[in-house]
Amino acid sequence: MCRGFVEGRLVSPGSADHPFLVTSKDTTQYLGNNQHKVRSYVDSRNRFGATIRTNYDCVIERSGEDWRLISLETR
C-alpha cells in the first residue's frame, strides 16, 4: 500500500522501481491500533531524467478493507 502512496508523489511514477520487499523487522513494523510502518526506498526519474533514490518512512492504518495514509516522510 505504501508503494502507491509514494508513487503518487513522484514526478515520474511510471519509472518507479521498488525493491523486492521481504517482510522483516528491518523494513516493516506493526505499531498497534492497526497501524504499520514501512521503511524502504524507490528509484525513479526526476524532472531532469536522472534516476534518483528516495528513502521513505510510511505509516498506514487499516480500517476494514481500506488503508489510510497516516504519514509519509522522505529522507
C-alpha positions, 0 to 999 in steps of 0.5 A, spaced: 500 500 500 505 504 501 508 503 494 502 507 491 502 512 496 509 514 494 508 513 487 503 518 487 508 523 489 513 522 484 514 526 478 515 520 474 511 514 477 511 510 471 519 509 472 518 507 479 522 501 481 521 498 488 525 493 491 523 486 492 520 487 499 521 481 504 517 482 510 522 483 516 523 487 522 528 491 518 523 494 513 516 493 516 513 494 523 506 493 526 505 499 531 498 497 534 491 500 533 492 497 526 497 501 524 504 499 520 510 502 518 514 501 512 521 503 511 524 502 504 526 506 498 524 507 490 528 509 484 525 513 479 526 519 474 526 526 476 524 532 472 531 532 469 531 524 467 536 522 472 534 516 476 534 518 483 533 514 490 528 516 495 528 513 502 521 513 505 518 512 512 510 510 511 505 509 516 498 506 514 492 504 518 487 499 516 480 500 517 476 494 514 478 493 507 481 500 506 488 503 508 489 510 510 495 514 509 497 516 516 504 519 514 509 519 509 516 522 510 522 522 505 529 522 507 
